Amino acid sequence: MTLYKEIDQYCKNKNILWFSSCWDEQAVEDIASVNALCFKVASASLTDVDTINKMLSYDVPIIMSTGMSSMEEIEGSLKLFNNKTIGLLHATSSYPCEYEELNLNMIKTLKSMFSSHVIGYSGHESGLVTSAVAVAFGAKIIERHITLDRAMWGTDQAASLGPNGLRTMVSHIRTVEKALGDGVKKVYESEIPIRQKLRRVD
């Protein structure tokens, strides 16, 4: 419990909003005691009814990852939430994940099937660009593992981003957000001189 308080105080000092995956009911109580931003249901816990129900006993936002889960398991878990809107993250739980198994089109599928929820993406691949693609596909939440040194010991270091990688990924995402536009066709001011020069018939 002391560790959670230390993390909470550090994040407050750095003006960081934080939360943690809760792997059991005790972890839910511990995270709730420090008023963390939300609860996270890890992919491995998607079928853990007791832990999810414990989260639901608090009036706290919830984010759930869907790696290593079938559509039937996802739908079954979502029934527990009744009408509560959650963050629902597409994920493939391998570290690092091969590009052929990212299946980013699942973001569109989740948006279509579960439109009342906020759809996002939890990536475990080694690259950066795919997270920006996920945003282009409609992801509103991006989760990536980060590390101080990708050469450190640990099973997911190769799937994590270092500080520079994180900054680059965020930059790519912000560029994509600007480029997406509003979907309304228009003639931009920058096009008018080109139009006047090249168009033969108005």
GUZA-637844 format. One record per atom (N, C-alpha, C): chain; z, x, y. Coordinates in steps of 0.2 Angstrom, whole numbers, plus 5000, padded with zeros to 4 digits. Layout:
<recs>
+---+------+------+-------+
! c !   up ! east ! north !
+---+------+------+-------+
! A !    Z !    X !     Y !
...
+---+------+------+-------+
</recs>
This chain:
<recs>
+---+------+------+-------+
! c !   up ! east ! north !
+---+------+------+-------+
! A ! 5000 ! 5004 !  4994 !
! A ! 5000 ! 5000 !  5000 !
! A ! 5000 ! 5004 !  5006 !
! A ! 5004 ! 5010 !  5006 !
! A ! 5004 ! 5014 !  5012 !
! A ! 4997 ! 5017 !  5014 !
! A ! 4993 ! 5018 !  5009 !
! A ! 4986 ! 5021 !  5010 !
! A ! 4982 ! 5016 !  5014 !
! A ! 4983 ! 5009 !  5012 !
! A ! 4979 ! 5004 !  5016 !
! A ! 4981 ! 5004 !  5023 !
! A ! 4988 ! 5005 !  5024 !
! A ! 4990 ! 5005 !  5031 !
! A ! 4988 ! 5011 !  5035 !
! A ! 4987 ! 5017 !  5032 !
! A ! 4985 ! 5023 !  5035 !
! A ! 4978 ! 5022 !  5037 !
! A ! 4974 ! 5019 !  5032 !
! A ! 4967 ! 5018 !  5033 !
! A ! 4966 ! 5013 !  5039 !
! A ! 4970 ! 5008 !  5039 !
! A ! 4969 ! 5003 !  5045 !
! A ! 4971 ! 5006 !  5051 !
! A ! 4976 ! 5010 !  5052 !
! A ! 4978 ! 5013 !  5058 !
! A ! 4973 ! 5018 !  5060 !
! A ! 4970 ! 5022 !  5056 !
! A ! 4965 ! 5027 !  5058 !
! A ! 4959 ! 5023 !  5060 !
! A ! 4957 ! 5018 !  5057 !
! A ! 4951 ! 5014 !  5059 !
! A ! 4952 ! 5011 !  5066 !
! A ! 4958 ! 5008 !  5067 !
! A ! 4960 ! 5005 !  5074 !
! A ! 4959 ! 5011 !  5079 !
! A ! 4962 ! 5017 !  5078 !
! A ! 4961 ! 5022 !  5083 !
! A ! 4954 ! 5024 !  5084 !
! A ! 4950 ! 5023 !  5079 !
! A ! 4943 ! 5025 !  5080 !
! A ! 4938 ! 5019 !  5082 !
! A ! 4942 ! 5013 !  5083 !
! A ! 4938 ! 5007 !  5084 !
! A ! 4933 ! 5005 !  5079 !
! A ! 4935 ! 5006 !  5073 !
! A ! 4931 ! 5005 !  5067 !
! A ! 4933 ! 4998 !  5064 !
! A ! 4928 ! 4993 !  5062 !
! A ! 4930 ! 4988 !  5058 !
! A ! 4929 ! 4990 !  5051 !
! A ! 4934 ! 4988 !  5047 !
! A ! 4934 ! 4990 !  5040 !
! A ! 4936 ! 4985 !  5035 !
! A ! 4933 ! 4986 !  5029 !
! A ! 4936 ! 4982 !  5023 !
! A ! 4935 ! 4986 !  5017 !
! A ! 4936 ! 4983 !  5011 !
! A ! 4936 ! 4986 !  5005 !
! A ! 4934 ! 4981 !  4999 !
! A ! 4931 ! 4984 !  4994 !
! A ! 4930 ! 4980 !  4988 !
! A ! 4937 ! 4979 !  4985 !
! A ! 4938 ! 4973 !  4983 !
! A ! 4944 ! 4971 !  4979 !
! A ! 4943 ! 4970 !  4972 !
! A ! 4946 ! 4974 !  4968 !
! A ! 4944 ! 4974 !  4961 !
! A ! 4949 ! 4970 !  4956 !
! A ! 4954 ! 4968 !  4960 !
! A ! 4959 ! 4964 !  4956 !
! A ! 4963 ! 4960 !  4961 !
! A ! 4967 ! 4955 !  4959 !
! A ! 4971 ! 4951 !  4963 !
! A ! 4976 ! 4955 !  4968 !
! A ! 4979 ! 4960 !  4965 !
! A ! 4984 ! 4964 !  4969 !
! A ! 4980 ! 4967 !  4975 !
! A ! 4974 ! 4970 !  4974 !
! A ! 4970 ! 4973 !  4979 !
! A ! 4968 ! 4968 !  4985 !
! A ! 4967 ! 4961 !  4983 !
! A ! 4966 ! 4956 !  4988 !
! A ! 4972 ! 4955 !  4992 !
! A ! 4978 ! 4955 !  4989 !
! A ! 4984 ! 4954 !  4993 !
! A ! 4985 ! 4960 !  4998 !
! A ! 4984 ! 4966 !  4995 !
! A ! 4985 ! 4972 !  4999 !
! A ! 4980 ! 4972 !  5005 !
! A ! 4974 ! 4971 !  5004 !
! A ! 4969 ! 4970 !  5010 !
! A ! 4970 ! 4965 !  5015 !
! A ! 4973 ! 4959 !  5012 !
! A ! 4975 ! 4954 !  5016 !
! A ! 4981 ! 4956 !  5021 !
! A ! 4985 ! 4960 !  5018 !
! A ! 4991 ! 4962 !  5022 !
! A ! 4990 ! 4966 !  5028 !
! A ! 4984 ! 4969 !  5028 !
! A ! 4982 ! 4973 !  5034 !
! A ! 4977 ! 4970 !  5038 !
! A ! 4976 ! 4964 !  5037 !
! A ! 4971 ! 4960 !  5041 !
! A ! 4964 ! 4963 !  5041 !
! A ! 4961 ! 4965 !  5036 !
! A ! 4955 ! 4968 !  5036 !
! A ! 4949 ! 4963 !  5038 !
! A ! 4944 ! 4966 !  5039 !
! A ! 4938 ! 4962 !  5042 !
! A ! 4936 ! 4956 !  5037 !
! A ! 4936 ! 4958 !  5030 !
! A ! 4933 ! 4953 !  5025 !
! A ! 4935 ! 4956 !  5019 !
! A ! 4934 ! 4952 !  5013 !
! A ! 4934 ! 4954 !  5007 !
! A ! 4927 ! 4956 !  5004 !
! A ! 4927 ! 4960 !  4999 !
! A ! 4921 ! 4962 !  4996 !
! A ! 4921 ! 4961 !  4989 !
! A ! 4917 ! 4957 !  4986 !
! A ! 4916 ! 4956 !  4979 !
! A ! 4911 ! 4961 !  4976 !
! A ! 4914 ! 4967 !  4973 !
! A ! 4909 ! 4972 !  4970 !
! A ! 4905 ! 4968 !  4965 !
! A ! 4899 ! 4971 !  4963 !
! A ! 4894 ! 4969 !  4958 !
! A ! 4898 ! 4968 !  4952 !
! A ! 4902 ! 4973 !  4950 !
! A ! 4905 ! 4973 !  4943 !
! A ! 4910 ! 4967 !  4943 !
! A ! 4912 ! 4964 !  4949 !
! A ! 4917 ! 4959 !  4949 !
! A ! 4914 ! 4952 !  4950 !
! A ! 4908 ! 4951 !  4950 !
! A ! 4904 ! 4945 !  4951 !
! A ! 4907 ! 4939 !  4947 !
! A ! 4909 ! 4941 !  4941 !
! A ! 4911 ! 4936 !  4936 !
! A ! 4918 ! 4936 !  4935 !
! A ! 4922 ! 4939 !  4940 !
! A ! 4929 ! 4939 !  4939 !
! A ! 4932 ! 4933 !  4943 !
! A ! 4933 ! 4927 !  4940 !
! A ! 4934 ! 4921 !  4943 !
! A ! 4941 ! 4921 !  4946 !
! A ! 4946 ! 4925 !  4943 !
! A ! 4953 ! 4925 !  4946 !
! A ! 4953 ! 4929 !  4952 !
! A ! 4950 ! 4934 !  4953 !
! A ! 4950 ! 4938 !  4959 !
! A ! 4946 ! 4935 !  4964 !
! A ! 4941 ! 4931 !  4963 !
! A ! 4937 ! 4928 !  4968 !
! A ! 4941 ! 4922 !  4970 !
! A ! 4944 ! 4918 !  4966 !
! A ! 4949 ! 4913 !  4968 !
! A ! 4954 ! 4915 !  4972 !
! A ! 4957 ! 4921 !  4971 !
! A ! 4962 ! 4924 !  4975 !
! A ! 4960 ! 4925 !  4982 !
! A ! 4954 ! 4928 !  4983 !
! A ! 4950 ! 4929 !  4989 !
! A ! 4950 ! 4922 !  4993 !
! A ! 4948 ! 4917 !  4989 !
! A ! 4947 ! 4911 !  4992 !
! A ! 4953 ! 4907 !  4995 !
! A ! 4959 ! 4910 !  4992 !
! A ! 4965 ! 4907 !  4995 !
! A ! 4967 ! 4909 !  5002 !
! A ! 4963 ! 4914 !  5004 !
! A ! 4964 ! 4916 !  5011 !
! A ! 4958 ! 4914 !  5015 !
! A ! 4959 ! 4913 !  5022 !
! A ! 4953 ! 4911 !  5026 !
! A ! 4950 ! 4917 !  5029 !
! A ! 4947 ! 4921 !  5025 !
! A ! 4944 ! 4927 !  5027 !
! A ! 4936 ! 4927 !  5024 !
! A ! 4932 ! 4930 !  5028 !
! A ! 4925 ! 4931 !  5026 !
! A ! 4924 ! 4935 !  5020 !
! A ! 4919 ! 4933 !  5016 !
! A ! 4918 ! 4936 !  5009 !
! A ! 4911 ! 4939 !  5009 !
! A ! 4910 ! 4945 !  5006 !
! A ! 4903 ! 4948 !  5005 !
! A ! 4903 ! 4949 !  4997 !
! A ! 4898 ! 4947 !  4994 !
! A ! 4897 ! 4948 !  4987 !
! A ! 4891 ! 4952 !  4985 !
! A ! 4891 ! 4957 !  4981 !
! A ! 4885 ! 4961 !  4979 !
! A ! 4883 ! 4958 !  4972 !
! A ! 4877 ! 4958 !  4970 !
! A ! 4874 ! 4955 !  4964 !
! A ! 4871 ! 4960 !  4959 !
! A ! 4873 ! 4966 !  4960 !
! A ! 4870 ! 4971 !  4955 !
! A ! 4872 ! 4969 !  4948 !
! A ! 4868 ! 4971 !  4943 !
! A ! 4870 ! 4970 !  4936 !
! A ! 4871 ! 4963 !  4934 !
! A ! 4868 ! 4958 !  4937 !
! A ! 4870 ! 4951 !  4936 !
! A ! 4863 ! 4947 !  4935 !
! A ! 4864 ! 4942 !  4931 !
! A ! 4858 ! 4938 !  4930 !
! A ! 4858 ! 4932 !  4935 !
! A ! 4853 ! 4929 !  4936 !
! A ! 4853 ! 4923 !  4941 !
! A ! 4858 ! 4918 !  4939 !
! A ! 4859 ! 4917 !  4932 !
! A ! 4863 ! 4912 !  4930 !
! A ! 4870 ! 4914 !  4932 !
! A ! 4872 ! 4920 !  4932 !
! A ! 4879 ! 4923 !  4934 !
! A ! 4880 ! 4922 !  4941 !
! A ! 4875 ! 4924 !  4945 !
! A ! 4875 ! 4923 !  4952 !
! A ! 4876 ! 4916 !  4954 !
! A ! 4872 ! 4911 !  4951 !
! A ! 4873 ! 4904 !  4953 !
! A ! 4880 ! 4901 !  4951 !
! A ! 4882 ! 4904 !  4945 !
! A ! 4889 ! 4902 !  4942 !
! A ! 4894 ! 4904 !  4947 !
! A ! 4894 ! 4910 !  4950 !
! A ! 4899 ! 4913 !  4954 !
! A ! 4899 ! 4909 !  4961 !
! A ! 4893 ! 4908 !  4963 !
! A ! 4892 ! 4904 !  4970 !
! A ! 4895 ! 4897 !  4970 !
! A ! 4896 ! 4894 !  4964 !
! A ! 4899 ! 4887 !  4963 !
! A ! 4906 ! 4888 !  4965 !
! A ! 4909 ! 4894 !  4964 !
! A ! 4916 ! 4894 !  4966 !
! A ! 4918 ! 4894 !  4973 !
! A ! 4912 ! 4895 !  4977 !
! A ! 4913 ! 4895 !  4985 !
! A ! 4912 ! 4888 !  4988 !
! A ! 4910 ! 4883 !  4984 !
! A ! 4909 ! 4877 !  4987 !
! A ! 4904 ! 4877 !  4993 !
! A ! 4907 ! 4875 !  4999 !
! A ! 4903 ! 4875 !  5004 !
! A ! 4904 ! 4881 !  5009 !
! A ! 4908 ! 4886 !  5007 !
! A ! 4909 ! 4892 !  5011 !
! A ! 4903 ! 4897 !  5011 !
! A ! 4901 ! 4898 !  5017 !
! A ! 4896 ! 4903 !  5018 !
! A ! 4898 ! 4910 !  5017 !
! A ! 4895 ! 4914 !  5013 !
! A ! 4897 ! 4921 !  5011 !
! A ! 4891 ! 4925 !  5013 !
! A ! 4892 ! 4932 !  5013 !
! A ! 4887 ! 4937 !  5013 !
! A ! 4885 ! 4938 !  5006 !
! A ! 4878 ! 4938 !  5004 !
! A ! 4876 ! 4938 !  4997 !
! A ! 4871 ! 4944 !  4997 !
! A ! 4873 ! 4950 !  4994 !
! A ! 4869 ! 4956 !  4994 !
! A ! 4865 ! 4957 !  4988 !
! A ! 4858 ! 4958 !  4988 !
! A ! 4854 ! 4960 !  4983 !
! A ! 4856 ! 4967 !  4981 !
! A ! 4856 ! 4969 !  4975 !
! A ! 4858 ! 4976 !  4973 !
! A ! 4856 ! 4977 !  4966 !
! A ! 4854 ! 4983 !  4965 !
! A ! 4853 ! 4986 !  4958 !
! A ! 4858 ! 4991 !  4957 !
! A ! 4862 ! 4991 !  4952 !
! A ! 4868 ! 4995 !  4951 !
! A ! 4867 ! 5001 !  4946 !
! A ! 4862 ! 5005 !  4949 !
! A ! 4861 ! 5012 !  4946 !
! A ! 4861 ! 5017 !  4951 !
! A ! 4864 ! 5023 !  4949 !
! A ! 4865 ! 5028 !  4954 !
! A ! 4862 ! 5035 !  4952 !
! A ! 4857 ! 5037 !  4956 !
! A ! 4853 ! 5034 !  4961 !
! A ! 4848 ! 5029 !  4958 !
! A ! 4847 ! 5024 !  4961 !
! A ! 4842 ! 5019 !  4958 !
! A ! 4835 ! 5021 !  4959 !
! A ! 4831 ! 5020 !  4954 !
! A ! 4824 ! 5022 !  4955 !
! A ! 4820 ! 5017 !  4959 !
! A ! 4815 ! 5019 !  4963 !
! A ! 4812 ! 5014 !  4967 !
! A ! 4809 ! 5008 !  4963 !
! A ! 4806 ! 5009 !  4957 !
! A ! 4803 ! 5004 !  4953 !
! A ! 4808 ! 4999 !  4951 !
! A ! 4815 ! 5000 !  4952 !
! A ! 4820 ! 4995 !  4950 !
! A ! 4823 ! 4992 !  4956 !
! A ! 4821 ! 4994 !  4962 !
! A ! 4824 ! 4991 !  4968 !
! A ! 4823 ! 4984 !  4969 !
! A ! 4817 ! 4982 !  4968 !
! A ! 4815 ! 4974 !  4968 !
! A ! 4817 ! 4971 !  4974 !
! A ! 4815 ! 4974 !  4980 !
! A ! 4816 ! 4972 !  4986 !
! A ! 4814 ! 4964 !  4988 !
! A ! 4809 ! 4962 !  4984 !
! A ! 4807 ! 4955 !  4985 !
! A ! 4812 ! 4950 !  4983 !
! A ! 4817 ! 4953 !  4979 !
! A ! 4823 ! 4948 !  4978 !
! A ! 4827 ! 4946 !  4984 !
! A ! 4826 ! 4950 !  4989 !
! A ! 4829 ! 4947 !  4996 !
! A ! 4826 ! 4941 !  4998 !
! A ! 4819 ! 4940 !  4997 !
! A ! 4816 ! 4934 !  4999 !
! A ! 4818 ! 4929 !  4994 !
! A ! 4819 ! 4930 !  4988 !
! A ! 4821 ! 4925 !  4983 !
! A ! 4827 ! 4922 !  4985 !
! A ! 4832 ! 4927 !  4986 !
! A ! 4839 ! 4925 !  4988 !
! A ! 4839 ! 4920 !  4994 !
! A ! 4835 ! 4922 !  4999 !
! A ! 4834 ! 4919 !  5005 !
! A ! 4832 ! 4912 !  5004 !
! A ! 4827 ! 4911 !  4999 !
! A ! 4824 ! 4905 !  4998 !
! A ! 4829 ! 4900 !  4994 !
! A ! 4832 ! 4903 !  4989 !
! A ! 4837 ! 4899 !  4985 !
! A ! 4843 ! 4898 !  4988 !
! A ! 4846 ! 4902 !  4992 !
! A ! 4853 ! 4901 !  4994 !
! A ! 4853 ! 4902 !  5002 !
! A ! 4849 ! 4898 !  5005 !
! A ! 4848 ! 4898 !  5012 !
! A ! 4854 ! 4897 !  5017 !
! A ! 4859 ! 4894 !  5014 !
! A ! 4866 ! 4893 !  5017 !
! A ! 4870 ! 4899 !  5018 !
! A ! 4868 ! 4904 !  5014 !
! A ! 4872 ! 4911 !  5014 !
! A ! 4868 ! 4916 !  5018 !
! A ! 4872 ! 4921 !  5020 !
! A ! 4869 ! 4927 !  5024 !
! A ! 4867 ! 4932 !  5019 !
! A ! 4860 ! 4933 !  5018 !
! A ! 4858 ! 4937 !  5013 !
! A ! 4857 ! 4945 !  5016 !
! A ! 4859 ! 4949 !  5012 !
! A ! 4859 ! 4956 !  5013 !
! A ! 4856 ! 4961 !  5008 !
! A ! 4857 ! 4967 !  5008 !
! A ! 4855 ! 4972 !  5004 !
! A ! 4860 ! 4978 !  5003 !
! A ! 4862 ! 4979 !  4997 !
! A ! 4866 ! 4985 !  4995 !
! A ! 4862 ! 4990 !  4991 !
! A ! 4860 ! 4995 !  4994 !
! A ! 4856 ! 5000 !  4991 !
! A ! 4859 ! 5006 !  4988 !
! A ! 4857 ! 5008 !  4983 !
! A ! 4859 ! 5014 !  4979 !
! A ! 4854 ! 5019 !  4978 !
! A ! 4848 ! 5019 !  4982 !
! A ! 4843 ! 5024 !  4981 !
! A ! 4844 ! 5030 !  4985 !
! A ! 4841 ! 5035 !  4984 !
! A ! 4842 ! 5041 !  4988 !
! A ! 4838 ! 5042 !  4994 !
! A ! 4833 ! 5037 !  4995 !
! A ! 4829 ! 5037 !  5002 !
! A ! 4832 ! 5033 !  5007 !
! A ! 4829 ! 5033 !  5013 !
! A ! 4831 ! 5030 !  5019 !
! A ! 4827 ! 5024 !  5021 !
! A ! 4820 ! 5024 !  5020 !
! A ! 4815 ! 5020 !  5022 !
! A ! 4816 ! 5013 !  5019 !
! A ! 4818 ! 5012 !  5013 !
! A ! 4819 ! 5006 !  5009 !
! A ! 4824 ! 5001 !  5013 !
! A ! 4829 ! 5004 !  5016 !
! A ! 4834 ! 5000 !  5019 !
! A ! 4831 ! 4996 !  5025 !
! A ! 4826 ! 5000 !  5029 !
! A ! 4823 ! 4997 !  5034 !
! A ! 4818 ! 4991 !  5032 !
! A ! 4815 ! 4993 !  5026 !
! A ! 4811 ! 4988 !  5023 !
! A ! 4815 ! 4981 !  5021 !
! A ! 4821 ! 4982 !  5019 !
! A ! 4825 ! 4977 !  5017 !
! A ! 4826 ! 4972 !  5023 !
! A ! 4827 ! 4976 !  5029 !
! A ! 4828 ! 4972 !  5035 !
! A ! 4822 ! 4968 !  5037 !
! A ! 4816 ! 4971 !  5036 !
! A ! 4809 ! 4968 !  5037 !
! A ! 4809 ! 4962 !  5032 !
! A ! 4812 ! 4962 !  5026 !
! A ! 4811 ! 4956 !  5022 !
! A ! 4817 ! 4951 !  5023 !
! A ! 4821 ! 4952 !  5028 !
! A ! 4826 ! 4947 !  5030 !
! A ! 4833 ! 4949 !  5029 !
! A ! 4834 ! 4955 !  5027 !
! A ! 4841 ! 4956 !  5025 !
! A ! 4845 ! 4957 !  5032 !
! A ! 4851 ! 4953 !  5032 !
! A ! 4855 ! 4953 !  5038 !
! A ! 4861 ! 4958 !  5038 !
! A ! 4863 ! 4960 !  5032 !
! A ! 4868 ! 4965 !  5030 !
! A ! 4865 ! 4971 !  5026 !
! A ! 4867 ! 4977 !  5028 !
! A ! 4864 ! 4983 !  5025 !
! A ! 4871 ! 4987 !  5023 !
! A ! 4871 ! 4988 !  5016 !
! A ! 4877 ! 4992 !  5014 !
! A ! 4874 ! 4998 !  5010 !
! A ! 4876 ! 5004 !  5012 !
! A ! 4874 ! 5010 !  5009 !
! A ! 4881 ! 5014 !  5008 !
! A ! 4881 ! 5018 !  5003 !
! A ! 4886 ! 5023 !  5002 !
! A ! 4885 ! 5029 !  5006 !
! A ! 4891 ! 5032 !  5009 !
! A ! 4890 ! 5038 !  5013 !
! A ! 4895 ! 5043 !  5010 !
! A ! 4893 ! 5049 !  5012 !
! A ! 4897 ! 5055 !  5010 !
! A ! 4897 ! 5060 !  5015 !
! A ! 4902 ! 5065 !  5015 !
! A ! 4902 ! 5070 !  5019 !
! A ! 4897 ! 5076 !  5017 !
! A ! 4896 ! 5076 !  5010 !
! A ! 4892 ! 5081 !  5007 !
! A ! 4889 ! 5078 !  5001 !
! A ! 4883 ! 5078 !  5000 !
! A ! 4880 ! 5075 !  4994 !
! A ! 4880 ! 5080 !  4988 !
! A ! 4882 ! 5086 !  4989 !
! A ! 4883 ! 5090 !  4984 !
! A ! 4890 ! 5090 !  4981 !
! A ! 4895 ! 5086 !  4983 !
! A ! 4901 ! 5085 !  4981 !
! A ! 4901 ! 5082 !  4974 !
! A ! 4907 ! 5083 !  4970 !
! A ! 4907 ! 5080 !  4963 !
! A ! 4908 ! 5072 !  4964 !
! A ! 4905 ! 5069 !  4959 !
! A ! 4905 ! 5061 !  4959 !
! A ! 4899 ! 5058 !  4957 !
! A ! 4899 ! 5052 !  4953 !
! A ! 4893 ! 5049 !  4950 !
! A ! 4889 ! 5046 !  4955 !
! A ! 4891 ! 5045 !  4961 !
! A ! 4886 ! 5041 !  4966 !
! A ! 4884 ! 5046 !  4972 !
! A ! 4886 ! 5052 !  4972 !
! A ! 4885 ! 5057 !  4977 !
! A ! 4877 ! 5057 !  4979 !
! A ! 4873 ! 5057 !  4973 !
! A ! 4866 ! 5057 !  4974 !
! A ! 4863 ! 5051 !  4977 !
! A ! 4867 ! 5046 !  4977 !
! A ! 4864 ! 5039 !  4980 !
! A ! 4867 ! 5038 !  4987 !
! A ! 4871 ! 5043 !  4989 !
! A ! 4874 ! 5042 !  4996 !
! A ! 4871 ! 5045 !  5001 !
! A ! 4872 ! 5043 !  5007 !
! A ! 4869 ! 5046 !  5013 !
! A ! 4874 ! 5051 !  5017 !
! A ! 4872 ! 5057 !  5019 !
! A ! 4876 ! 5061 !  5023 !
! A ! 4876 ! 5058 !  5030 !
! A ! 4880 ! 5061 !  5035 !
! A ! 4880 ! 5059 !  5042 !
! A ! 4874 ! 5058 !  5045 !
! A ! 4869 ! 5063 !  5044 !
! A ! 4863 ! 5063 !  5047 !
! A ! 4858 ! 5058 !  5044 !
! A ! 4859 ! 5057 !  5038 !
! A ! 4855 ! 5052 !  5034 !
! A ! 4857 ! 5045 !  5037 !
! A ! 4863 ! 5044 !  5038 !
! A ! 4866 ! 5038 !  5040 !
! A ! 4863 ! 5036 !  5047 !
! A ! 4863 ! 5041 !  5052 !
! A ! 4860 ! 5040 !  5058 !
! A ! 4853 ! 5039 !  5058 !
! A ! 4849 ! 5042 !  5054 !
! A ! 4842 ! 5041 !  5053 !
! A ! 4840 ! 5035 !  5051 !
! A ! 4844 ! 5032 !  5046 !
! A ! 4843 ! 5026 !  5043 !
! A ! 4844 ! 5020 !  5048 !
! A ! 4849 ! 5021 !  5052 !
! A ! 4851 ! 5016 !  5057 !
! A ! 4845 ! 5016 !  5062 !
! A ! 4843 ! 5022 !  5064 !
! A ! 4837 ! 5022 !  5069 !
! A ! 4831 ! 5019 !  5066 !
! A ! 4829 ! 5020 !  5059 !
! A ! 4824 ! 5016 !  5056 !
! A ! 4825 ! 5009 !  5057 !
! A ! 4831 ! 5006 !  5055 !
! A ! 4832 ! 4999 !  5055 !
! A ! 4831 ! 4996 !  5062 !
! A ! 4833 ! 5000 !  5067 !
! A ! 4833 ! 4998 !  5074 !
! A ! 4825 ! 4997 !  5076 !
! A ! 4821 ! 5002 !  5074 !
! A ! 4814 ! 5002 !  5075 !
! A ! 4811 ! 4996 !  5072 !
! A ! 4813 ! 4995 !  5066 !
! A ! 4810 ! 4989 !  5062 !
! A ! 4812 ! 4982 !  5066 !
! A ! 4818 ! 4982 !  5068 !
! A ! 4820 ! 4976 !  5072 !
! A ! 4816 ! 4975 !  5078 !
! A ! 4815 ! 4980 !  5082 !
! A ! 4810 ! 4979 !  5088 !
! A ! 4803 ! 4977 !  5086 !
! A ! 4801 ! 4980 !  5080 !
! A ! 4794 ! 4979 !  5078 !
! A ! 4793 ! 4972 !  5075 !
! A ! 4798 ! 4969 !  5073 !
! A ! 4797 ! 4962 !  5070 !
! A ! 4795 ! 4957 !  5074 !
! A ! 4797 ! 4957 !  5081 !
! A ! 4795 ! 4952 !  5086 !
! A ! 4798 ! 4945 !  5084 !
! A ! 4794 ! 4940 !  5087 !
! A ! 4797 ! 4933 !  5086 !
! A ! 4792 ! 4929 !  5082 !
! A ! 4786 ! 4932 !  5080 !
! A ! 4782 ! 4928 !  5076 !
! A ! 4777 ! 4924 !  5080 !
! A ! 4777 ! 4924 !  5087 !
! A ! 4773 ! 4920 !  5091 !
! A ! 4767 ! 4924 !  5094 !
! A ! 4761 ! 4922 !  5093 !
! A ! 4756 ! 4926 !  5095 !
! A ! 4755 ! 4926 !  5102 !
! A ! 4754 ! 4931 !  5106 !
! A ! 4753 ! 4932 !  5113 !
! A ! 4749 ! 4938 !  5115 !
! A ! 4746 ! 4938 !  5121 !
! A ! 4742 ! 4943 !  5123 !
! A ! 4747 ! 4947 !  5128 !
! A ! 4748 ! 4953 !  5126 !
! A ! 4753 ! 4958 !  5129 !
! A ! 4750 ! 4961 !  5136 !
! A ! 4754 ! 4962 !  5141 !
! A ! 4751 ! 4965 !  5147 !
! A ! 4747 ! 4972 !  5145 !
! A ! 4750 ! 4975 !  5140 !
! A ! 4747 ! 4982 !  5138 !
! A ! 4740 ! 4981 !  5135 !
! A ! 4738 ! 4975 !  5133 !
! A ! 4732 ! 4973 !  5130 !
! A ! 4727 ! 4971 !  5135 !
! A ! 4729 ! 4969 !  5141 !
! A ! 4724 ! 4966 !  5146 !
! A ! 4719 ! 4971 !  5148 !
! A ! 4720 ! 4977 !  5150 !
! A ! 4715 ! 4982 !  5152 !
! A ! 4710 ! 4983 !  5146 !
! A ! 4713 ! 4983 !  5140 !
! A ! 4708 ! 4985 !  5134 !
! A ! 4704 ! 4978 !  5133 !
! A ! 4707 ! 4973 !  5134 !
! A ! 4703 ! 4966 !  5133 !
! A ! 4697 ! 4966 !  5138 !
! A ! 4699 ! 4968 !  5144 !
! A ! 4694 ! 4968 !  5149 !
! A ! 4688 ! 4973 !  5148 !
! A ! 4690 ! 4978 !  5145 !
! A ! 4685 ! 4984 !  5144 !
! A ! 4681 ! 4982 !  5138 !
! A ! 4684 ! 4979 !  5132 !
! A ! 4680 ! 4979 !  5126 !
! A ! 4677 ! 4972 !  5124 !
! A ! 4681 ! 4967 !  5127 !
! A ! 4678 ! 4960 !  5125 !
! A ! 4672 ! 4958 !  5128 !
! A ! 4667 ! 4956 !  5125 !
! A ! 4660 ! 4954 !  5128 !
! A ! 4660 ! 4947 !  5130 !
! A ! 4664 ! 4943 !  5127 !
! A ! 4663 ! 4935 !  5129 !
! A ! 4670 ! 4933 !  5129 !
! A ! 4672 ! 4930 !  5135 !
! A ! 4679 ! 4926 !  5136 !
! A ! 4678 ! 4919 !  5135 !
+---+------+------+-------+
</recs>
